[in-house]
Amino acid sequence: MTRGAATVSAAWSAKIGSAGVNGKATISAYTTGTGTITLKLAKLKASTLLPVVLHKGTCSAVGAVLLKLPSIKTSRTGTAARTSSLTAGQVSTITAATAAGTIAIRIGTGS
């Protein structure tokens, strides 16, 4: 995939919720050093602003915070979709964390 003159150099994806019932997150790193994160969410609390945080570790064993991204607001039906740009520094943080282990994305507060 290309984005302008950039080509995807690495990509990660995760299912949100049990077996992906609440959607999917995809992170793409480009040859320019920058990247994007795409969120497609469903079956969440309606009309709610939810924090988006990347952590070291897994969903069941969450570690240190890697990045706090802008919160996402669900629709009145509990869905949301957004693609956000990632800076070269953010992509570098993600790449370093995944080289040494796994990362987890948390949408919401766990309640």
C-alpha positions as CSV (number, residue, x, y, z in Angstrom):
1,M,0.0,0.0,0.0
2,T,1.3,3.5,-0.7
3,R,0.4,6.8,0.8
4,G,1.5,9.5,-1.4
5,A,5.1,8.6,-2.2
6,A,5.4,6.5,0.9
7,T,5.2,2.7,1.0
8,V,4.1,0.6,4.1
9,S,7.2,-0.7,5.7
10,A,5.5,-2.5,8.6
11,A,2.0,-3.1,9.8
12,W,0.3,-4.4,12.9
13,S,-3.4,-5.2,13.6
14,A,-5.4,-6.2,16.6
15,K,-8.9,-7.3,17.2
16,I,-10.7,-5.2,19.8
17,G,-12.8,-7.2,22.3
18,S,-13.3,-10.9,22.5
19,A,-12.7,-12.4,19.0
20,G,-12.9,-8.8,17.6
21,V,-16.6,-8.3,18.5
22,N,-15.8,-4.6,19.2
23,G,-13.8,-3.9,16.1
24,K,-10.2,-3.7,14.8
25,A,-7.2,-1.5,15.1
26,T,-4.5,-1.3,12.4
27,I,-1.1,0.5,12.6
28,S,0.8,1.2,9.4
29,A,4.4,2.5,9.4
30,Y,5.6,4.1,6.2
31,T,9.0,4.3,4.6
32,T,9.0,8.1,5.4
33,G,9.1,7.2,9.1
34,T,5.6,8.4,9.8
35,G,2.5,6.2,10.0
36,T,-1.2,5.9,10.7
37,I,-3.5,4.1,13.1
38,T,-7.0,3.1,11.9
39,L,-9.7,2.3,14.3
40,K,-13.0,0.6,13.3
41,L,-15.1,0.1,16.4
42,A,-18.6,-1.3,17.2
43,K,-20.9,-2.4,20.0
44,L,-19.5,0.2,22.5
45,K,-21.3,2.6,24.8
46,A,-23.2,5.1,22.7
47,S,-22.2,8.7,22.5
48,T,-19.2,8.3,24.7
49,L,-15.7,9.8,24.4
50,L,-13.2,7.0,24.9
51,P,-9.5,7.2,25.6
52,V,-7.1,5.5,23.2
53,V,-3.9,4.2,24.8
54,L,-1.1,1.9,23.5
55,H,0.8,-0.1,26.2
56,K,3.7,-2.5,26.3
57,G,2.5,-6.0,27.0
58,T,-0.9,-7.7,26.3
59,C,-4.5,-6.9,27.1
60,S,-4.4,-9.3,30.1
61,A,-0.9,-8.2,31.2
62,V,-0.8,-4.5,30.4
63,G,2.6,-2.8,30.9
64,A,3.8,0.8,30.7
65,V,2.1,3.4,28.5
66,L,3.7,3.8,25.1
67,L,1.4,6.5,23.6
68,K,-1.8,8.3,24.5
69,L,-3.7,9.1,21.3
70,P,-6.6,11.5,20.9
71,S,-9.9,10.1,22.4
72,I,-12.5,8.7,20.0
73,K,-16.2,9.5,20.3
74,T,-18.7,6.8,19.6
75,S,-21.9,7.5,17.6
76,R,-25.4,7.1,19.1
77,T,-25.3,3.5,17.9
78,G,-21.9,2.8,19.6
79,T,-19.7,2.7,16.5
80,A,-16.7,4.8,15.6
81,A,-14.1,4.9,12.8
82,R,-11.0,7.1,12.4
83,T,-7.6,7.1,10.8
84,S,-5.1,9.3,12.6
85,S,-1.6,10.2,11.6
86,L,1.4,9.1,13.7
87,T,4.6,11.1,13.9
88,A,8.0,9.5,13.2
89,G,8.7,9.5,17.0
90,Q,5.4,7.6,17.7
91,V,6.2,5.1,15.0
92,S,9.7,4.7,16.4
93,T,8.3,4.0,19.9
94,I,5.9,1.4,18.5
95,T,8.6,-0.3,16.4
96,A,11.0,-0.5,19.3
97,A,8.3,-1.9,21.6
98,T,7.2,-4.6,19.1
99,A,10.8,-5.6,18.4
100,A,11.2,-6.4,22.1
101,G,7.7,-7.9,22.7
102,T,4.1,-7.1,22.2
103,I,1.9,-4.1,22.5
104,A,-1.7,-3.7,23.5
105,I,-4.3,-1.1,22.5
106,R,-6.9,-0.1,25.0
107,I,-10.0,1.8,24.0
108,G,-12.0,3.1,27.0
109,T,-11.4,2.7,30.6
110,G,-12.1,-1.0,31.1
111,S,-15.6,-0.4,32.5
